[in-house]
Amino acid sequence: MSGAKSEWNNNITFILAMIGSAVGLGNIWRFPNVLYSNGGGTFMIPYIVSLFLLGISFVLVEYAVGYKFKTSLSKILYKVHNRLEPVAWLVLTIVFLITTYYICVVGWDLIYVVLSFTKAWGSNPDMFFSQSVLHDIDSISGITTIVPAVLASIVIIWITAWAILRTNLNDGIGRVSRILLPLLFIIVVIIVAYAVTLPGASTGYLQILHPDWSALMKADVWLAAFGQIVFSLSLGMAIALTYASYLPEGSKLVDNAFFVAFSNSGFEIFNSIGIFSILGFMAMTSGLPFNELVTEGTGLAFVVFPQVLNVMGPSAQIIGPLFFLCILFAGITSIIALLEGVCYSISEKFAFSRKKTATIVCIVGACISSVFATGCGSLILAIFDTFLNNFALLFAVLLECIIFGWIYDFDELISTLNEYSTIKVGKLWKIIIKFILPICITFLWLQGIYYTLSEADPTSIAIRGILLALLIILPIIFTKLPAKDEDYYKT
């Protein structure tokens, strides 16, 4: 980070790192539920429209900006206008806080990797997850109760992230991406190939092909598609911008953006075939209606899936560990991508070494994550997730759209993208970024505000108040602190 400029050693490493950043928990357990709940196969129409209109369009902005400036988000926004630096630190604060609880969920999964070899969750996975793993206390009073297993798993994940981030770009993130991404895809292929052979599998995977054409007329379905693309491609989190800043001259930015976006979407659609097939098998063996089994997040991974493994027979000894390893690998590649942008800006401004920056960021992050290793950890995590994703992140994406669409000279981005790319962009892309994208994000954001305000209990209000204060205070502090790098303020 400080010192010699980091650069990917080849385009394949960059693509694998980008796909690794995009493929995460949202692909594995969020997408199947969103797909099923919003018209089944019909949902693919708004999903594909959203992919082009919102996903690829915004990824291209981040690629162009990162590649052109070849520096961190904070320094880029300062160069665009010296009063915009706080926006960068706002984005990075949001990303960092999201990472603190994302790591906790990956930590839960690490516990289940171990448990899956013996199916230690027993006959009641729901009760086991809430009581034996989380020691769940549905009250803020649970903050005084430490859950050792969760704390240990969180620490292991943070140490893993630190070990990767502290080394140079290609030996750290590059090498991990080259190893974990192929392993991840191999695991998913094995799971899906097995899943479609299960009795009752067709009950599940045919849900993807079953259309509900009336869904196309519902605004909520289109908003769900836009939201899935935002979260799936990690838009606005400075990941694509940061990774693109490490690209060598002559890179085909537009071609890369299309390849990464299609790979990410292909992964989550292919993965859904496996998930639905397994749920179809569960519906047949348990007699439960299919719609009662389709859930998202921790309910699918740590409750429904263990229930499936309980009735799957000897093959569960292989499929179980593979499923949880799949989540673990996807989680790790996303975590290092989230943290890289944060570390890069801190290192650039304060002239810290890569190792020192990674150490500071990971220690502070681990301290915050320890809050989720308490009896009320899942309660606090849910509040963090709702506020940061539904409100704060969408607001940050909206600000980035306005900055790069209206304040910065947009035509420079077009020429940057088209210089070496086989696929070209032009006036249509400009219209999308300047007009269509901000409108879509605004509607998503207003919906997010509605969902956030619908949780009005005292605990939620207090925690949201603390988070809001951090999102105001920390960006101001980081902006006001003087840069140690003499070149930082050069425009």
Steps between C-alpha positions, in 0.01 A plus 500: 500500500753760603821502304497335158165493329328158517396341172335169401750267338244404232140557396388152607597572861299824488194321358519223761537758779201695366283189467609400851397839634155470338428135579406499866230405746239696303544272198469181700211568734339835405442450127294175517251662738478822296449297181227283650319787676483722192338294227737205455623478142330831417738674739782435255363774272534790750819334627667508156377856437643602839829327424553714188326819612635518853769240562732516202440875457616584852785248496626679186503830691711347777733331250550822303560716808737254670696431180528869403613633840689187617468597865268455799137613525579777751772648283283468186210694650739765632637540147147528356425777752678570827168513689402148395755309709249445788277307257784253444548446872122462540501220240801332660351525851181333376703226328713442809197473731330259259815287503499478881171310504555320169805339661281382788267317259801339330616407851172322563556312177850399613339338806262311271785377281620311808151396615403368156736202517298347787166684456543620856192723475282196579131462416404863563740726302289811569528465876865395474595810297324749725579341835815288469693708241382857554377470862237742376354750746231715338590802709785750517579361846668210318792727413670399825500132401797394285456201268850341487454292182367796299773729635770247410364456146484879450861535613609223260330673205655838590846341530447336160403836347802667661739230373373553144485882506841555658689340210547661161209512256581198283634275777202585723168576332622374161617160623194443720270586209686264267464216753156555658300599192571179302437295817174687560374432148602132517308461829189666356510277190524189723209615720275591207584182304408293807196708593319463167513119537316502834142372517264798474772730363281597204242640743765751593694594190184530287411797722765694308321423174147556633396854402259735676447761232294725729819562699635716216235760578606533864742779594628297797623227265705748298635658819594151624693443176682832532578426865636154423737645239619774738583251777618217276753713308595700814425825318622821662734324744816622320603140428489522119657846516786381722571182303484689167757750631752212509452415131792550260474722193320353201228320698165436331277650768159454336574141398611420855189659651266291283693180573498554877131599511392202288718262704347626825142469370572162344632378834194602699256360242691169476529482879122555530438186293684303769331677791150455352570135414602430859193682635282301257648180647427631851141586405443146373660321799353724771159567349543872563382746233787630285427863587555428871854382429609792282657756726809718486809571705579309814164320496590323175866429580489409868148363548340372177815355348596303815140365500557381143832339592326314783281310251750475215677185612875416470559756221438776754850431640639640174236752386475665844868597539516602131200734539642675805848517343335664199358773725835534680703549181246744354501691827880529525544631144229761564649604836845574362343699215297709745802571719746574217331828407494612863866411552605666173355840591645494853841395369501767228407786730713414801795338319465172693649177369262232376579285805444782751171605338366145490598447864323817622186442294471133602553568872237775506265284292544198727414715804176615337418148380532370856167672574336243273655219707268579790161363598325780311745488209245384242259773612762774456618344173149517353475870590844571349402316182166677452635850566832475314372314192151643459579859592868596522647304208228599253548864600873467432436343157265790420770752596754323279255508207456875541873567542618304198192568288467874560802653676784317324557537125315188393633501143848425636368175645357400161834551327679309780267200460509494120875542456590130499161324534344288228151593622441877490274727707347831396205735546260231623732414790529871579120533517476194724757630752377861502125439507367143512737359764450782757120461465519122554732536799279773649195269489706220657626738767150625586388139530800437725406795721148359532632158607746660741237721665261206531725370779424756768580316824732680749797265440490548122465877534795521742733286286401683182572827681851380588563387141372829360731691736797290384411565135503874567795529738756257353499645145555848646788377718674315214457803274636746757802287592797631298645269236853372556544449127613828338339407166158434653369855454638547150217529244 
